[in-house]
Amino acid sequence: MTSQTARPVLPEPMRRASGAPTALGGIRVLDFTRLLAGPFGTMLLADLGADVVKIENPQTGDDSRGLKPPAIAGESSVFVWANRNKRSVALDLRLPQAQQVARDLAAQADVVVENYSAGVMERFGLSYERLSKDNPRLIYCAVSAFGRDGAYASRPGYDPVVQAESGFLSLNGYPDQDPVRAGSSVIDISCGMMTCNAILGALMARERHGIGQYVEVTLFDDAIIMTGQYGMNYLMTGHDQGRFGNGSKTAEPTGLYQAKDGPLYVTCANDRNFQRLVGDVLRCPGIAEDKDFASNEARMRNADRLRAVLQECFATESRQVWLERGHAAGVPIGLVRTIREAYTSPEIEARRLLSQLPHPSGETVPNVAPPFRFAGTPLVDPVAAPLLGQHTDEVLLAVPGYDETRLAQLEHEGVFGSRRGPR
């Protein structure tokens, strides 16, 4: 890199073996989702080999296209990040003709995924009840903030609001300060993973039992799960949990320590880890002999004193010394990195997680690989997120009853807006 603001130079992506099957080859997904949770989930399906056809508003497309800066070739980082390996069809679903096109596509689909506000898909004539009449084996997944029925069905919800309402936000930060939201959209991302999991489960159920079904995933339900053991702590004790900064309510020592040249993060989840930390890494075995530190329960009671003792030790050497000793001893210890440091780390290079892809604009865009790999059914070769309406003709010409004449008529009626795509 030539300057702090220069884009990093990335390698080409790993390629799959020629002719190797994919996990979801032959599965067609009709994707009506926007922004992050839904698109992230459908992208994972696309990575696994599903043909994901993204239906977008011809005027604006997925709302995430407009979340700029930054942007490459006019496309936002959010859209590029969450829409790899998809095809885009532009349909103005306000028009009855476009709604019929969508129904025709759904009749050939295995999965429909949507995250519109409550009632929108019904107004478009694209509800599960309507679509499943023509396609009984259809899996229809609705992603929403608070569910599709009940008193909260019409409530809007975005990641930070749901972090707040679920109690997740209350766990983050320091006890003497306001709670702090997680920096990345962790609820959206985890909800996208849950969406992918739910659809995979429904596909397996269809394979075994021959049935399609309605599936629901919500941000709020997901956020409750994301409170983790702290929600269970409350249920078991009746005590609220609160914030604990960089420490832990379950294991000590856990937290951030300052070496001579910067911060490290250490977690000792059991007595063996602690003894290795103080004996093999810090080389201060006397600490382990102190009765106040003999067990995790004792260390939790005396956490402040323990942290002060450990901090004094850590301050005597550089981060590299502690890392080398920690890794050799099998103690979980790591650098506290910035995004730049993490994305240029030897670990990320060893895992080959970063690459660059040709974009339909003629430029290249960065790519971050999904966090799973398959030996027998490798992931598809990554393709950059599509331009708005890029595949309209390609997708529709494969639908029975659609030819160039019909597409031209639909274009004349405004079904595609100005986003019909290349011809």
N, C-alpha and C positions, 0 to 999 in steps of 0.2 A: 504494500500500500504506500502511495506517495504522500498522502496527507491524512489528517485525522478524519476528514469528511469524504475521502475517496471510497467508492464501493469496493469491497473485497473481490479479488479475482477467485472464481470458484471453478472446480473441475467439472467435467462431464459426469452425468449420473451413472450409477451401475446399471448394466443392462441384463435382462433376463436371458436365459438360454433359449435359443431358437426352437419354437415348437412346444415349449413347456406349457402345460395347462395352467389356468388360473383358478383360484378358489371359487370365484363367483362368475366364471365365464358363462355367458348365455343368459344371465339375469339382467332384466331391464328395469331401471329405476326412473320414475318420473318425479322430478325434484322441484317442488314449488316453494322451497325455503329461501329465506333471505337472512342477511347479516351474518351471524356466526355459529350459533349452536347447531341449527339444522344443516347448513352447508358443510360444517366440519364433519358431521356424522355421515353425510352422503359422500363426501370426499373419501373417507375411509373405505366405504363400499366400492367406490371407483378404483381405489388403489388395489383392492382385492380382485378386480377384474370385472365388476358390474358395469354395464353400459348406463351411465347416469346422464339423463337428458334434463337439463336445467331450463325450466320455463320462466322467462323474465318479462317484465313490463317493457314494452318497446321504447318508452320515453326515458326512463331512468335506469332500467335494469335492476338488479339486486342493489338494495340501498347501500351495501358496503362498497360498491364501486365509487361512491362519492365521498368516502371517508379519507380525504386527502388533506395535507401531504402526509407521507411521501407518496409518490406515484412513479410508475415507469410506463411509458407509452400511454399515458392517460389513465392507467389502472392503479387503484390504491393497493397498498401493501396488504390490507385486510382481505380484499377480494382475491388477489394473487395467491395468498397463503392458504385460503380455505376452499379453493375451487379447482384444484388440479384435476386433470383426467376427466373432465366433464365436457359435454356438448351443450351449446346454448341455442335455444329456440325462443324467438320473440313473439309473444302473443298478447294482444290487448284483451284481457279477460272480461272487460266491461261489455264487450260485444258478444251477442249470442253466437255469431259464427265462430269466434275464437273459442268459446266455451265448448262448441261441438268438436272443434279440432282437438281440444284437450281431452274430451271424452273418448275420441277415437284413439288417441295415443294411450290413454289409460286402459282401454280394452286390450291392448297388446302388452301391457306392463305387468311385471311381477310385483312391483312395490310402488306405492305412491307415498311421498313424504311431504308434509306441509306444515308451515308455522305461521299462517295468517292469524289475525284476530278472530275471536269466536264469531261464528256465523258467516264469515266471508265465503268459505268454500261452499256452504249451503246456498248462498245467494248466487254463486257462479254455476250452480248445478253440478258441483264436483264433490259432494259429500260421499262418505263411505257407502251409505245406503244406496245412493244413486249409481255409483261406479261399480259396486259389487253385484248389482243386478246383471250387468253385462259381462262381469269378470268375477265369478264366485271365488276363484282362487287368489284374488288380489289381497295383498298385505298392505294395509293403509295405516301409516304412522303419523299421528298428530303430535307436534311438539309445541308446547305452550308454556306460559309462565306459571299459571296456577291451576291448570286443568281445563277441560272442555265442558264440565258441568258443575253445578253447585253455585254458591253465592259469589265465588271469586272468578268465575269463568271469563268475565269481561275485563278483568283488571289487566292493564299492561304491566310488563315487567322486564327490566333489563338486568344484566349481570350484577352491577353494583347495588341496585335496589334489592335484589334477591339475596345477595350477600348480607345485606343489613337485616332483612326481615327473617332470615333463617337462623340468625344467631352466629353465622359463620364469621361475619365481620367483627363481632364482639370478642373473638379469640385472638385477633391480630393487633399487635402494637404493645405498648407498655402499660402497666396497670395504673400509672399516674397520669396518663394522657388519653386523648380521645382514641377510639378504635380506628384502625387503618384498613382500607380495602386492600385485597391482594392486588398486586400491580398488574398482572396479566388477567385476562377474563377467564379465571379458572372454573367458574360455574358454567359458562357457555361451553368451554372446551370439554369439561367432564360430562356435561349433558349431551354433547355431540358424541362422545364415546358411548354413553348409555344408549343413545339412539341407534348407533351402529350395532351394539350388543343386542338390543331388543329386536331389531330387524333380523339379525342373524338367527336369533332364537325362533322367530316366527317362520323364517324360511325352513329351519330344521323341522318345526312342527308341521309345516305343510308337506315336507318331504315324507314324514313318518305317518301323518294322519290324513293327508289329502285336503286340508282345509286352509282357506285364507282367513284373515281376521283383522280386526281393528286393534291397533296398538297405540298406547299413549305414553309419552315421556314429558315430564315437566321440569322446569328450572328449579322450582321450589322443592319438589321431592328430592331432586338430585342434590341441592344445596344442603338439605337436612342430612343426607348420607355423608356429605363432605365435611360435616362437623366431626365426623369420625368418632373416636373413643370418648371425646369430651361430651358428646350427647349421651352416650351410654353412662359416663360418669355421673351425669345429672340424674338419669333414670335410676341408677343404683343407690344414690345418696340423697337426692333432693337438694343438693347444693349447686348453686350457679357456678360457672367455671371461670369467667373472667380472662384477663390477658396475662401473659407471662413473658413478653418480649422474645428474646432469642433462647430462652431456657425451655424447660419442660416440666410438666406436672406428673410425669411418670418415671423419669430416669435422670439420675445425676452421676457424673457431670454431663450436661448437654448445653452447648452454647458457643458463643463467640469469644475468642481469646486473642489478645494482641501479641504477636511475635515482635521481634526487633524491627521488622520491615513491613508489617501489615497484618491484617486479621486472618485468623483461621477459624474453622468451625469443627467442633468435636462432639461426638455422641458416643456415650458408653451405656449400652442398654442392659448390661449385666455386670456381675462382679468380676468375671474373667477379663472383660474389656478394660475395666477400671484398673485392675492389677497390672495388666500389660502397659496401660498408659503411664502409670506412675513409675513402674519398674523398668520397662524396656524402652519407653520413649523419653519420658522426662528424667529417668534414672534417679529418681528420688523415692526408693522403696519404702522409706519410713512413713510416707503419707498413708500407704495402705495399712500400716500397722496401727494407726490411730483408731481407737474404738469408735470415734465419732464418724469414721468413714468406712467401717468394716463391711457394711451392707448397703444396698440401695436405699432401704428404709432409713437407715442412719444418715446417709448422705443427703436424702431429701430433707431431713430435719435440720441439717447443718449446712445447707446449700450455700449460704452467703459466705461462711468461713472457708468452705472448700473452694469456692470460686476465687477467693482472694489468694489462697495458697497456690492454686494452679496458675493464676495469672502471673504471680511472681516468678514462677518457673518458666512459663512460656516467654516472658520478656527477655530471657537471657540469650536466645538464639534466633536465627532467621527462620522464615517460613519453610525454606527448602530443607533445612536440617530436620524440622519436626515432621515434614511430609515424608522424607526418606525413612526416618525411624518408624513413623506411624504405619506406613505401608508395609515395611518389613515385619512389623509386629502384628499386623492384622487388625489394627485399631482404626475405626472409622474416623478419618480426619481429612479435611479438604480445605483448599483455598476459598476465600470469599471473593468471588470474581464479579466483575462487571459483565454486561452482555457482550461487549467487545472481547473481553478476555476469555469468556466461555466459548464464543463462536470462533476463536482463533486458537483454541486449546489443542494439545496433542490428543486428548480423549475424543474430541469431536472429529478430528481428522482420522483417527484410527477406526472409528465407527462409520466413516464415509457418509455422514449425515447431510452434508451440504453439497449442492451442485448448482449448475445453472442450466436453464432450459431455453430453447428458442421460443420467442413469443410470436404470435401471428402478425404483430406489427412490424416484424423484422428485427426488433431488439432482442435482448436476452433478459430473463428475469431469474432471480435467485429461487432456489427450491430447498425445502427442508424435508428430509425423508420421513415417512411414518415410523412409529416406534415398534414395528414388528417385522419379522422376516419369516419366510416359509421355504423349506428346502425342496419340497415336492411340487408345490404350486406357487412359484415365486410371484411377487407383486408385478403389476404391469409396468412397463417402461413409462416413466412420468412424462406427462404432456402439460404444458402451461395452461393456466386458466383461460377460457375462451373469451373472444370478443363478444359483445352483446349481439345476439341473433346470428352468430357466425355459422351455425349448423342448421338453420331453419329449413332450407331446401333439402339438405342431405337427409335429415331425419324424416321429414314429411313425405318425400318421394318414396320412402320405403314402406309407407302405410297404404294398405289396399284402398283404391279409390282416389288416390291423390296422384295427379300428374301435373305437368307444367301448366296446362290450361287452368286447372282448378287453383293452383297456387297463384297464378296471375290474377284470377278473379278475387281470391281472398286478399291479395295485396291491394287491389283496387278498392276493396271494401274497408281497408284500414286495419285488417286483422294483425298485420305484422308491423304497423307503424312504418318507419323508414328503415327497419332493421331486418330485412329479409335475409341478408347475408349474401355471399358471393354466388354468382350464377354463371 
